Amino acid sequence: MSYFKPFPMLQNDKLLLRYMEEEDARALFNLRSDAEQMRYIDRPLHQTEAESLAHIELLQQQIDSGEGLSWAISLPGHPRMIGSICLFNFSEDRKEAEIGYEIHPNMQRRGLMKMAVGLVLNYAKNELQLRYVHAHTHRENEGSKRLLAHHQFRILGASPIAKDSFWYRKQF
């Protein structure tokens, strides 16, 4: 069974959330190899573009199996990936999932991730019919904490899985 066929492209007048392609490996590498960009995320930096390509292939497999749903964030008319956003860790009953996101530093503080999260939450509520979306964010990541608060996520306390992080939940 393929959960996400056809792939759900999401967009508004300023953003396009599309399928992540192999051609996005360079942009993903630029995000995932930047120590400053990744300072709040507890995972190893990508060392090669091939590692980023392998990650994209894993995300594509997760889409096909229904384990996760990842989008490349780009600007309409400009195919270059500027960030990514995903839903993953779906509950067994498919009523809960976790959201994750990242955006290139040059594109931060423009409201783009706020719009991307809004598009994904709308899809999660109206198409996937999720009841809850969870998020983990580092306690010092003020931008992410503001983003979650803007979208009415409520802090539940210390993250049970992410070091130095808070656990958030949005209920629809």
Secondary structure, DSSP 8 states (H G I E B T S, - for coil): --TT-S---EE-SS-EEEE--GGGHHHHHHHHT-TTTTTTS-S----SHHHHHHHHHHHHHHHHHTSEEEEEEEETTEEEEEEEEEEE---TTSSEEEEEEEE-GGGTTSSHHHHHHHHHHHHHHHTS--SEEEEEEETT-HHHHHHHHHTT-EEEEE-SSSTTEEEEEEE-
